[in-house]
């Protein structure tokens, strides 16, 4: 249950990040915005869906959340390195 609530909170934070990115009119690539949106919806979906999964299969949602978290962290670090390199060349 803890992981489900945490996934919902992370999903909400990612959606707020997207809203603030649009509000500040930062120039982000469309692919970055789409991956952020997809990750936030996946976190929200898995967090909410985790409440409806039978007790015997809770480990499946936990593993999916773990894989999604690792994917998003790798994407975030790769993207931050690319943005640092592009800022150095300007």
Buried (B, 14 or more C-beta within 10 A) or exposed (E): EEBBEBBBEBBBEBBEEBEEBEEEEEEBEEEBEEBBEEBBEBBBBBBEEBEEBEEEEBEEBBEBBEEBBEEBEEBBEEBEEEEEEEEEEE
